[in-house]
């Protein structure tokens, strides 16, 4: 088998066989096939596309390129949740404890963030002493005993994906549905979950800017999951403005605690109830999403979700007292409100810019080596459709450096568009994608 023939075949719009896909993934991972040939193949795939079977085979080949995590020793149906990213996306910190409290095992492998704020692991490290470093035996024991554990992704999980993504990034071939879907799903499948709920974001703060693209990506990923025997559901959700109000690590942890108490933002609570209900149905603990939603509401009302968060933090070495007393979490020395420049209704908020306003404060990483300041960030007070008076606070900045605070304020003010006419709020849940089709709301 020759790489030249595989490139030409795909360039001419033909379908690659399973063997051909395995050949190039294996050869590229072990270094026997050079960058320039794989770059040519990625460009051919970009233009000629891949069908469902090819996409599933590519994903499987990437899964098999490294370690896979065997979670068979965990009792019950393991359900994972993946978000395609956004601003203020705190859902794992809320969903994990709620779903675990319903009896569905949550065995989650998470990464660190490179962008606006830290990833789930960085946020959890706002609890002093919290650690994701543990042997797999301890991870499995924690899930069996407490129904939840959050670990760090192993470096050898889907290594072919890491190599291919780095190459696509510099050859203008990132933006292809099969390649994006395969990249995301290879890591989810290698992580060992039995079922997967996907939160696919759309809007100004999302990778998929249009609803059409978000539904297409969700369909691709659900097709892959179904093909490899994983029950998979995609939920397409709005990211035209930050989720909830908090953007920043410790600030988002505080908001997660409030949400588990039943006192969180309406949109964040609704998204967690929607995603969580699908996780509970896939986990076999409810017959439909309506029943699952009632279970989750009871878990919030009874305080079981909050208690489960404490268990998680304590089990992984963190100071669980901060759940009851969030003042123990990292803080900021400078707290300043940002005033609205005029009366009117909030027409739009550039979610990406709110994220950048938090990033310049030190809430995220610009490079892998950047050190995160867990105490800084932004809390927004007004969202799309809200009325605001001139001089009223639209946001509060939490900073540890005055120059960074000023830069953040400039970005925040430009992120808001305020108009005279009344504006309708955005719909949060856009639709659901299952193996049986797409339902748009």
Helices and strands as residue ranges (DSSP letters): H 3-11, H 18-30, H 35-48, H 52-63, E 79-83, H 91-101, E 106-110, H 120-124, H 136-146, E 148-152, H 159-169, H 177-190, E 195-202, H 211-227, E 231-238, E 246-247, H 249-260, H 266-282, H 289-302, H 304-315, H 321-324, G 326-328, E 334-339, E 344-349, H 351-361, E 377-380, E 387-388, E 393-399, H 402-415, E 416-419, E 429-434, E 437-440
